[in-house]
């Protein structure tokens, strides 16, 4: 393979990207084939347009106007406070259980990231988090899905979105553990896409090597096109799946397939529902949901000044209280609608330092944080919110549902997440009439109990022993 297709060279020339072929004569036939494949899957015109638009920053006035026009989200179901609220949640749970029993629900776990920030150089889903057993994040989620299947007597497919960095190791891990008894045929791994990094000054695609573009994952918003490309939307439709329960891999206390959440989504005929929790302070580093110009949107914490973040309404409530937990329910048909447009959620520009090789083939590693050399592009799944015609926000119980593993130390760390798992176990035992000293580690597998009521029933029937949990 010595020649370069004339039409491809012309496309590269038109997009000012012909430098990609600089080392063509020096690379092997296999490398040439790989490079051509990378180029053919790249939208050169789109990249050029993105770079051109990135050179003119958004107007500060427009950004300020957007934030100042934001209001508290209107369509919110808050945590139950009254007897009527409790009854409403019970009815929603019953409706959700019915959807589960009818086989209408699948789980999507976003697991494209590695645990580098935790000092763990493997896929984050393999991180050991069980306070006593060191169950991994993947195992905890697998056991939740298996327990749901057993409780509702229905198949719940598990779809796991990986990346180039995590796919092979995740697959090997699941195979080694026999898919945690779920059955290989019901667990579907699919890879998110990648997008090239661009030189910030010239807009030229950076090269990772003589035959490789400098690629990075296209963000969790790449889910839509990745599902379609893998044929999984068709598979889900053929199995009668109506709802996709979406969560990220770093939160071991997420309640997968929460019947009440599913029930509210179904009863309200929402296309996209989001679980939120109340922020602990106005400046907590969480994206928040707000209504802007009649549509529900995510406002990133980086968009808010401390004064804006603390803005209150006439009743004294924070405008930006509803912290995004990255737990959603999508109507499958809505995802198909997004995919029919190529899955083209808007692209966001991030300025980062990206290693590359220069035209002499020398490796360059920029490290000036004040002047990042590159533009990286990604899509965010929550950008589907303003596209949906019908959305819903359901407030979760923060202490029960949101204890992520994001940082090596301090808040949202393995230590705080393990402590939360133990605390939840102690609370369930206390409800069953068995008090446990504060600080004692407790671990309750989802296969033992999915909730406090199930645990109490099993203790009463003596099918489990309390000492086995301590």
NORURRA-V999039 format. One record per run of one state. SS is the DSSP state (helix for helix, strand for strand, loop for the rest). FROM is the first residue (numbers start at 0). TO is the last residue. If there is no record, write none. Layout:
BEGIN
{{SS FROM TO} {SS FROM TO}}
END
This chain:
BEGIN
{{loop 0 4} {helix 5 13} {loop 14 16} {helix 17 20} {loop 21 22} {helix 23 25} {loop 26 27} {helix 28 39} {loop 40 42} {helix 43 53} {loop 54 58} {helix 59 67} {loop 68 69} {strand 70 70} {loop 71 74} {strand 75 76} {loop 77 81} {helix 82 100} {loop 101 103} {strand 104 109} {loop 110 112} {strand 113 114} {helix 115 117} {loop 118 118} {strand 119 122} {helix 123 125} {loop 126 126} {strand 127 127} {loop 128 134} {strand 135 135} {helix 136 151} {loop 152 156} {strand 157 161} {loop 162 165} {helix 166 175} {loop 176 176} {helix 177 180} {loop 181 182} {helix 183 185} {strand 186 190} {loop 191 192} {strand 193 195} {loop 196 196} {strand 197 198} {loop 199 203} {strand 204 204} {loop 205 205} {strand 206 208} {loop 209 210} {strand 211 212} {loop 213 213} {strand 214 216} {loop 217 218} {helix 219 228} {loop 229 230} {helix 231 237} {loop 238 241} {strand 242 247} {loop 248 257} {helix 258 266} {loop 267 270} {strand 271 277} {loop 278 286} {strand 287 291} {loop 292 293} {strand 294 298} {loop 299 299} {helix 300 302} {loop 303 304} {helix 305 308} {loop 309 310} {strand 311 311} {loop 312 316} {strand 317 317} {loop 318 320} {strand 321 330} {helix 331 339} {loop 340 345} {strand 346 351} {loop 352 354} {strand 355 356} {loop 357 361} {strand 362 363} {loop 364 372} {strand 373 378} {loop 379 379} {helix 380 383} {loop 384 389} {strand 390 394} {loop 395 396} {helix 397 400} {loop 401 405} {strand 406 406} {loop 407 411} {strand 412 412} {helix 413 430} {loop 431 450} {helix 451 459} {loop 460 464} {helix 465 468} {loop 469 469}}
END
